[in-house]
Structure formats: structure tokens, C-alpha cells
Amino acid sequence: MCVTCGCSDEATPTLTHPITGKTEAIASLHTPQSHTHIQPDGTVLTHHHSHDHSPSHHPDHAAALHAQHHGTTLTLEQRLLSKNDAIASQNRGWLKGRESVALNLVSSPGAGKTTLLVRTLEDLQSDRPMVVIEGDQATSHDADRIQATGCAAIQVNTGTGCHLDAAMVEQGLDTLHPPLGSLVWIENVGNLVCPALFDLGETAKVVILSVTEGEDKPIKYPHMFRASQVMVLTKIDLLPYVAFDVDRCLDYARQVNPHLICFQLSATTGAGLEDWYAWLQQLHA
């Protein structure tokens, strides 16, 4: 089990290559004794090193048992987050070297991340190179929708994992190899909790909230809204049909994060997209 968020490492994450269609196991922070090579033809090869998980053979487990026995708490999560942050820093440097920026899209399931992303790609990808790293626990449904726009995309399936981590994004970047000056989209697993903890090397986290979810989400899930630089309020075309107080939502969001940039839009009708697009077009490495 992941000591940070509780997601299991029993199911190995996979990556589906956009050209070959091959799905292969990939390493994540929860499989620290694995390493991956991506071949020129797009094949992903992951090598695993077996090790004994029993407490007597695993230093972390033995230390944790020792700490518990002495009535103290050993914060193993710091090691995981430290390793993640180191890889995230490498990702950020790699992107900067390619004059590219990355946006980490986060939300609860069904908020409209993929719908907004598809509409944005359809409208803007002719202006700038764009690639997508698509994260879900299972299926390639969202990556298929992205690829239908003509944009290069890979599907990362996390299995029982509840978030992407920097190691997964690193392998996604290696596979996609975005052109110079790209806008890299990272669509995270639908979850308003754990993705707030994990830096992926992105330029900004963009939290997406739909009007069908309730205006109190920013104060119910403050860590996500505090970790984000941008909030997009989606599905505003449904406002006449739902009980949602926009002003109260924005007030809650700014209580949590006074510097949050906020957009209100509908990817279906196009309302409000011009402000969202203007912000995207001024992003530079």
C-alpha cells in the first residue's frame, strides 16, 4: 500500500503507445525497483528486480515495525514524496529545455476534463504543438477521444492507483517526445485528494469544477484548490437547471487560495472559452 495515499501497488500501471497500440507495464514510484526502457519502435520494456517483502528483509517495513513498537510514527511518505519531487524537478527541467509548458488537469470524476480538453485541442492545436498524457485507472476511452482530434496522446492506466506520479509522466514524455515549444497536457485521474500531493513537473495545476458538483468543493477539498494556480468552472450552460451559487463558489475558492485565476465556461456551447484560450496562448516556458 502507498503510505501517502493508500493506493495499492498490487496492479502494475501500464502505458499504451499511440502509434503501435502496444500496452506494456511501466514503473511507478510504487515499484521502485523497476526500470524502463522505451525502444525506438515505441515498445516499452520494464525490468523488475524481485525482493523479499517480509519485514525482516525490507528495511522500511522493519523500521516501521520498530517505530510502532516504540510508540513513535515513522513518516515513510516523506521518502516517497521526496523521490517524486526529484523526478518532477527533472521533468520540469526537461520541459524548459524544450521550451515547453505542461498543465496538470485535476478534478473529481465527471467534472468535464476530457470534454474541455477535446474542445481546446480542436480549436487551438493548429496554433501550437500539443501532446496529451492521459491518466485513468482503466480503459483507453479518453485517450481514444483525444487521438480522434489528431493530437498525439498516450494512455497511462494506474490500475488501483488513484493518481499519476512524476515517474509515470517522465515515461510519458519519453514516449511522446513533444516537439519544441509544445503545450503538454496531463489529464490526471479523477480525484480531488491525492493528486494535490504529487508534483509532476507541470507549469501549473488546473483544477476543474463543474456546476453540478456543488459550490462548496473548494472548502471541502482545500488542499487541491490551494495547490492549483487555476480554477475552471465548467458546464455553466447548466446553471439555469441546478442549484449552484457561482459567487459563493468563487468566494470559497479565494478564501482557500487568494491568487487563484478563475475561468467560467462551457465546452459545449463555447461560452467563456475566449478568456481560457487567451490565457493558454500567453503561456511560455
C-alpha positions as CSV (number, residue, x, y, z in Angstrom):
1,M,0.0,0.0,0.0
2,C,1.2,3.5,-0.7
3,V,1.9,5.1,2.7
4,T,1.0,8.6,1.3
5,C,-2.5,8.0,-0.1
6,G,-3.4,4.4,0.4
7,C,-3.5,3.3,-3.2
8,S,-2.4,-0.3,-3.8
9,D,0.7,-1.4,-5.7
10,E,-0.9,-4.8,-6.5
11,A,-1.9,-3.8,-10.0
12,T,1.0,-2.6,-12.2
13,P,0.5,0.6,-14.1
14,T,0.5,0.4,-17.9
15,L,1.3,2.7,-20.8
16,T,-0.4,2.4,-24.2
17,H,1.7,3.6,-27.1
18,P,-0.1,6.0,-29.5
19,I,1.4,4.5,-32.7
20,T,1.9,0.8,-32.1
21,G,-1.1,0.4,-29.8
22,K,1.0,-1.8,-27.6
23,T,0.2,-1.8,-23.9
24,E,3.1,-2.6,-21.5
25,A,3.8,-2.4,-17.8
26,I,5.6,0.7,-16.7
27,A,7.4,1.6,-13.5
28,S,5.9,4.0,-10.9
29,L,7.0,5.3,-7.5
30,H,5.2,2.2,-6.1
31,T,7.5,-0.1,-8.0
32,P,10.9,1.5,-7.0
33,Q,13.0,-1.5,-8.0
34,S,11.9,-1.4,-11.6
35,H,13.4,0.5,-14.6
36,T,12.0,1.0,-18.0
37,H,13.5,1.4,-21.5
38,I,11.5,2.7,-24.4
39,Q,12.7,1.3,-27.7
40,P,12.8,3.3,-31.0
41,D,9.7,1.4,-32.3
42,G,7.7,2.5,-29.3
43,T,7.9,-0.8,-27.4
44,V,8.1,-0.2,-23.6
45,L,10.3,-2.7,-21.8
46,T,10.2,-2.8,-18.0
47,H,12.6,-4.9,-15.9
48,H,11.6,-5.9,-12.4
49,H,14.0,-7.0,-9.6
50,S,12.5,-9.4,-7.2
51,H,12.9,-8.7,-3.5
52,D,11.5,-10.0,-0.2
53,H,8.7,-8.0,1.2
54,S,8.9,-9.6,4.6
55,P,9.6,-7.2,7.5
56,S,13.0,-8.9,8.2
57,H,14.2,-8.3,4.7
58,H,12.7,-4.9,4.0
59,P,14.4,-2.0,5.8
60,D,11.4,0.3,5.6
61,H,9.0,-2.4,7.0
62,A,11.4,-3.4,9.7
63,A,11.9,0.3,10.7
64,A,8.2,0.9,10.7
65,L,7.6,-2.1,12.9
66,H,10.4,-0.9,15.2
67,A,9.0,2.6,15.3
68,Q,5.5,1.4,16.1
69,H,6.8,-0.9,18.8
70,H,8.4,2.1,20.5
71,G,5.2,4.2,20.2
72,T,6.5,6.6,17.5
73,T,5.4,7.2,13.9
74,L,7.8,6.9,11.1
75,T,6.7,9.1,8.2
76,L,7.6,6.9,5.3
77,E,5.6,9.1,3.0
78,Q,8.4,11.7,3.1
79,R,10.6,9.3,1.2
80,L,8.0,8.7,-1.5
81,L,7.3,12.4,-1.9
82,S,11.0,13.2,-1.9
83,K,11.6,10.8,-4.7
84,N,8.6,12.1,-6.6
85,D,9.7,15.7,-6.2
86,A,13.2,14.8,-7.5
87,I,11.8,13.3,-10.7
88,A,9.3,16.2,-11.0
89,S,12.2,18.6,-11.0
90,Q,13.9,16.7,-13.7
91,N,10.7,16.7,-15.8
92,R,10.4,20.5,-15.3
93,G,14.0,21.0,-16.4
94,W,13.5,18.7,-19.4
95,L,10.4,20.7,-20.5
96,K,12.1,24.0,-20.0
97,G,15.0,22.8,-22.2
98,R,12.5,22.1,-24.9
99,E,10.8,25.5,-24.4
100,S,7.6,23.6,-23.4
101,V,5.0,24.0,-20.7
102,A,2.8,21.4,-19.0
103,L,-0.6,21.7,-17.5
104,N,-1.8,19.2,-14.9
105,L,-5.6,18.9,-15.2
106,V,-7.2,17.7,-11.9
107,S,-10.8,17.3,-10.9
108,S,-13.3,14.8,-9.5
109,P,-14.6,12.2,-12.0
110,G,-17.1,13.6,-14.4
111,A,-16.3,17.3,-14.0
112,G,-15.6,17.6,-17.7
113,K,-11.8,17.5,-18.0
114,T,-11.8,15.4,-21.2
115,T,-14.6,17.4,-22.8
116,L,-12.8,20.7,-22.2
117,L,-9.5,19.2,-23.4
118,V,-11.1,17.9,-26.6
119,R,-12.7,21.2,-27.4
120,T,-9.5,23.1,-26.6
121,L,-7.4,20.8,-28.9
122,E,-9.9,21.1,-31.7
123,D,-9.7,24.9,-31.5
124,L,-6.1,25.5,-30.7
125,Q,-3.8,22.7,-31.8
126,S,-3.2,24.3,-35.2
127,D,-1.6,27.2,-33.3
128,R,0.9,25.3,-31.3
129,P,2.2,21.7,-30.9
130,M,0.3,19.8,-28.3
131,V,0.5,16.3,-26.8
132,V,-1.5,14.6,-24.1
133,I,-0.7,12.2,-21.3
134,E,-4.0,10.7,-20.3
135,G,-4.4,9.1,-16.9
136,D,-7.2,6.7,-15.8
137,Q,-7.4,3.7,-13.6
138,A,-8.6,1.6,-16.6
139,T,-9.7,1.8,-20.3
140,S,-8.3,3.9,-23.1
141,H,-11.7,5.7,-23.7
142,D,-10.3,9.2,-23.0
143,A,-7.1,8.7,-25.0
144,D,-9.2,7.5,-27.9
145,R,-11.2,10.7,-27.8
146,I,-8.0,12.7,-27.7
147,Q,-6.4,10.9,-30.6
148,A,-9.6,11.4,-32.7
149,T,-8.7,15.2,-32.7
150,G,-5.4,14.3,-34.4
151,C,-3.4,15.1,-31.3
152,A,-0.7,12.6,-30.1
153,A,-1.7,11.0,-26.8
154,I,-0.7,8.1,-24.6
155,Q,-2.9,6.3,-22.1
156,V,-1.5,5.6,-18.7
157,N,-3.6,3.2,-16.7
158,T,-2.8,3.3,-13.0
159,G,-4.7,0.1,-12.0
160,T,-5.6,0.6,-8.4
161,G,-3.6,3.8,-8.2
162,C,-5.6,6.9,-7.6
163,H,-3.2,9.5,-9.2
164,L,-0.4,9.9,-11.7
165,D,3.1,10.4,-10.3
166,A,6.2,12.1,-11.7
167,A,7.8,8.8,-12.8
168,M,4.7,8.0,-15.0
169,V,4.9,11.4,-16.5
170,E,8.6,11.0,-17.2
171,Q,8.0,7.9,-19.1
172,G,5.1,9.5,-20.9
173,L,7.4,12.4,-22.0
174,D,10.0,9.9,-23.2
175,T,7.4,8.1,-25.3
176,L,5.7,11.2,-26.8
177,H,8.9,13.3,-27.1
178,P,6.9,16.5,-27.6
179,P,8.3,19.0,-30.2
180,L,10.0,22.2,-29.2
181,G,7.5,24.8,-27.9
182,S,4.8,22.3,-27.0
183,L,1.9,22.6,-24.7
184,V,1.9,19.3,-22.8
185,W,-1.5,18.3,-21.3
186,I,-1.5,15.9,-18.3
187,E,-5.0,14.7,-17.6
188,N,-4.9,13.2,-14.1
189,V,-7.0,10.5,-12.6
190,G,-10.4,11.9,-11.4
191,N,-9.7,12.6,-7.7
192,L,-9.7,15.8,-5.6
193,V,-7.4,14.5,-2.9
194,C,-4.2,12.6,-3.7
195,P,-3.2,14.5,-7.0
196,A,-2.8,17.6,-4.8
197,L,0.3,16.0,-3.1
198,F,2.2,14.9,-6.2
199,D,4.2,17.4,-8.3
200,L,4.5,16.1,-11.8
201,G,6.9,18.8,-13.1
202,E,4.0,20.8,-14.5
203,T,3.9,24.5,-15.1
204,A,0.6,24.8,-13.3
205,K,-2.2,22.7,-11.8
206,V,-5.6,23.5,-13.3
207,V,-8.5,22.3,-11.1
208,I,-11.7,21.8,-12.9
209,L,-15.0,22.1,-11.1
210,S,-18.4,21.7,-12.7
211,V,-21.6,23.5,-11.6
212,T,-23.2,20.1,-11.0
213,E,-20.9,19.3,-8.1
214,G,-21.8,22.0,-5.5
215,E,-20.2,25.4,-4.7
216,D,-18.6,24.2,-1.5
217,K,-16.0,21.9,-3.1
218,P,-13.1,24.5,-2.6
219,I,-13.5,24.4,1.2
220,K,-14.3,20.7,1.3
221,Y,-11.2,19.8,-0.6
222,P,-8.9,22.8,0.2
223,H,-5.6,21.1,-0.5
224,M,-6.4,20.7,-4.2
225,F,-7.5,24.3,-4.6
226,R,-4.6,25.6,-2.6
227,A,-2.1,23.6,-4.8
228,S,-3.7,24.8,-8.0
229,Q,-2.9,28.0,-9.9
230,V,-6.0,28.0,-12.0
231,M,-9.7,27.0,-11.4
232,V,-12.0,26.4,-14.4
233,L,-15.7,26.4,-13.5
234,T,-17.3,24.2,-16.2
235,K,-20.8,23.4,-17.5
236,I,-22.1,26.9,-16.9
237,D,-24.7,26.2,-19.6
238,L,-26.4,24.1,-16.9
239,L,-26.7,26.9,-14.4
240,P,-30.4,27.5,-15.1
241,Y,-31.1,23.9,-14.1
242,V,-29.0,23.4,-11.0
243,A,-28.8,25.0,-7.6
244,F,-25.3,26.4,-7.7
245,D,-24.2,29.8,-6.4
246,V,-21.3,31.0,-8.6
247,D,-20.4,34.0,-6.4
248,R,-20.3,31.8,-3.3
249,C,-18.1,29.2,-5.1
250,L,-15.6,31.9,-6.2
251,D,-15.6,33.3,-2.7
252,Y,-14.8,29.9,-1.2
253,A,-12.1,29.3,-3.7
254,R,-10.4,32.6,-3.0
255,Q,-10.7,32.0,0.8
256,V,-8.5,28.9,0.2
257,N,-6.3,30.5,-2.5
258,P,-6.4,34.3,-2.9
259,H,-4.2,34.1,-6.0
260,L,-6.3,31.5,-7.9
261,I,-7.0,32.5,-11.5
262,C,-10.6,31.6,-12.3
263,F,-12.5,31.0,-15.6
264,Q,-16.2,30.2,-16.1
265,L,-17.0,28.4,-19.3
266,S,-19.0,25.8,-21.2
267,A,-17.1,23.5,-23.5
268,T,-20.4,22.5,-25.1
269,T,-21.7,26.0,-26.1
270,G,-18.4,27.8,-26.2
271,A,-19.4,30.4,-23.6
272,G,-16.3,31.8,-21.8
273,L,-13.8,29.9,-23.9
274,E,-12.2,33.1,-25.3
275,D,-10.8,34.0,-21.9
276,W,-9.5,30.5,-21.3
277,Y,-7.8,30.5,-24.7
278,A,-6.2,33.9,-24.2
279,W,-4.6,32.6,-21.0
280,L,-3.3,29.5,-22.7
281,Q,-1.9,31.4,-25.6
282,Q,0.2,33.6,-23.4
283,L,1.9,30.6,-21.6
284,H,5.6,30.3,-22.4
285,A,8.4,28.3,-20.9
